[in-house]
């Protein structure tokens, strides 16, 4: 409970974005109790209404996981640096804290909070497009840092040299439970229909730039350094966001 209160009251600018300098990304994965989704949504909307009525200035986005078991949302935020963790909650958040307790938490099964830092050297330049409403996230747990860095350096360089450029943002997760990813990459889409657009995959792009032999070698290195990988898509819920 205290983690969600912390997020609701303290976190600034709940968005998925990327600047030229590295930023810290807060992620709170919220699993809603079975049959409680409608009540959870109304609770978040009530908190948002209260917060805005009290002239709250923070911004936030709420993303609903598309696949997988249960009903899962992820709240995201950015911080310029770790010092922002020392800041106290704003007045508007404090005024609305009982809405979290009474209208949100009764419908929450669990909360998992993590922090990740963006990796501008391997990512797109600038933030995601403003019309982004869908994000595909690919997560990895690795066993060899140096080899993994070689792999994403190679693929990101190849992507940046294409007409479309590098569309994705890489993040390094700052610790967490054993099941939490070490790194993940987020790719934006305007909507589900954009998934139908045919694009070359990252290995095809790398092969065009470096040849099949180099590509096969990099794929083998990547597979050897990754112990586990998984991916989900997340759809933006505008009504629950600000």
N, C-alpha and C positions, 0 to 999 in steps of 0.2 A: 504494500500500500504506500509506504513512504517513498518508494522509488517513483511511482506515478505522480504523487504530490510534488516531488522534487522536479520532475519534468514539467508538469503543468505550471509551476510557480516560478521556476528559476531559469529554464532554458531559453535562450534567445534564438530568433530567426530559424524556425523549424522548416528547413528546406533542404533539397539535395542540390548542391551547386559546387562550382569549382572556379577558383580564380587562378591567376598565374603563380601565386604563392600558396604553399600548403596551408590547409585549414583543418580543424578538428571537426569531425562529424559525429554527433550523438545519435544513437539508434536505440529506441526502446521498442522491443517486440512484445506486443500485447495479445495474449490469447484470450478470446472471449468465451465465456461459458456457453455450452450447447443450449440453443433456444433463447439466448439473451442478446442476440445481435441488434435487434431493433431498439431494445432498451439502452444498450451501450451507445448506439448512434445518437439517440435523443439526449442522453446524458452529456456527451461531448458537445453537441449543438447548444445545449443549455449553458454549459461552461463558456463556450465561445461567445454567446450572446451577453452573458454577465460580464465577461472580460472586456468586451468592446464597449459596453455601456459605462464601464468604469475607466474608460480612456486608456486601456492597455495598449502598449506599442509593440509588443513582440509579435512575430509572425511564425506560423507553423503549417506544416503539411501532414496529412494522414494518408498512408498508403495501405491498401488492402491486398493481402497476398492472394494471388489468383489460384495457385495449385496447392496441393498438400492437404494434410489432415486438419480439420477444425477450421474455425474462423480466426484469422490472425491479421493484425494490423501492425504497421511499423511507423512510429513517429520519428522524424529525423530533424536534426538541428545542426547549425554550424557555429563554431566558436573560432575566433581569430587565434587564440592561444589558451594555455591551461589556466592562466590567471583569471579568466572569466568564471571558472568553477568556484572562485572565492566570493563572487557577487551574491548579494542577498536578493530574495524575491521582490518583485515590484508590488506596488500597492494594489493594483487591479487584481493580480493573482491572489493576493491574500484575502481580498474581499470575496473572492469566488471559491475559496478552498473547500467550503462545505459541500458545494455541488459535486466536487470530485469524490468526497467521502460518501455522500448520500445517493448520488445518481449515476456514478461511473463505477466505483469499486465493487458494488454488489454484483456487477455483471462481468467482472474480470476473473478469469481462472488463474492466470500467471502473467508475470512481467519479466522480461529479460533485457537488461540494459548493457550496452557496449559503447565504446568510443573508438573511432578509427581516424587516421590521418590521411589526407589525400596525397597523391603522388604525382605532382604536375609534370615531372620529367617524362612520365609514361602515359600521359592523359591528354585529352582534348584541350584546346586553348579556350578559356572562357567558360561561362556557365552553360548548363543545359538550355536548350531553346525554351522560351516562355510557354510554348504550347505543349510541352511534355506532359502527357497524362498516363504514360505507361513506362515502366523501367524493368529491364531484364537484368538480373543480378546473378553473376557466376562466382561461386565461393570455392576456395581451395585451402587445404591444409598441406603444408610442405615439410620436407625433411632436409633441404639443402638450400640455404639462403642465396649463396653465390650463384648456383646453377639457375635458380628460379629468376634472379635478377637478369641474368644473361638472356633467358627466354623472353621475358616481357620487354626487355630493351630491344631485342631484335624484332619482335612482332609490332611493337608500338612504332618503331622507326619506319617499318614498311607501311603501316597504315597512314602515317602522317604524310607520306609521299604520294598518296593516291589523290585523285581529284576531290573526293568527298572528305578526305582527311580522317583523323582519328576521332570517332564519335564517342568514345567511352572514357570513363574516369576510373582509375585504379585507387584502391584504399588499402592501407596497412592497419590491421586491427591491433589495438593496444591491450593485449592480454585478454583474459576472460576464461570461461569454462572450457574443458577439453573439447567439447563438441563445437565450439565457436571457430569460425574460419580464421586463418592467419592473414589472408588477403582476399579481397573481392573486387570485381570490376562491375560497374553499372553502365548499362547502355540505354539511352533514352529513345522513346518512340512517341509519336504524336497521338497515336491511337492503335487499336488492335489491327485495323486494316493495314497499317504500315508494316505489320509483320509479313504480309503477303508480298511485299516488294522483294524482288530477287536481288541479292547482293552476294558477292564472293565472300567466302569465309576467310578468317584470318590466315589460315594455313595456305589457302589458295593465293591470297595476296602476297604472302611471304615468298611462295614458290615463284610467282611471276617476277619478283624482284631479285631473288637469290638463287633460283634453280632448284631442281628436285633433290639433288644430293644434300645440299645444305638444309633444305626443309626437312627431309627425313631425319637428319642428325638432330635438328632442333626439337622435332616432335619426340624423338626418343629421349632426349635430355629432359624435356618437360614432363613426360610420363614417369620418368625415373624419380623426379624431384617432388611430384605431387602424390601424397598418400591417399587423399580423399578429395572429391569434388562434388558439388551439387549446385543446382540453380533453381530460381523461382522468378516469376514475374509479379510485379506490384502495380496496382491500378490506383491512381490518385482519386481520393474522395474530396471533391471541392467543398461540399457542404460542411465537412468536418475540419476543413483547413482555413487558414486566414492568410 
